[in-house]
Amino acid sequence: MTQLEETVAHLSRQVEELNEVVARQDAELSRMTHRVRMLMEREAEREQANSGGVILGDERPPHY
């Protein structure tokens, strides 16, 4: 019985630690997603300001 209690206590501690890791990763992923979105918007604005037109993903740069 004592061994079962020790095992449950150990597993409970591991679950709590894993939960903290997942929570940190979720927060970091949210921050990174927000940053990428902001960077993409900023780059789109910059491209639009420089080209004066619509941004096309398959458009070749002028030096080709």
Disulfide bonds with the S-S distance in Angstrom:
none
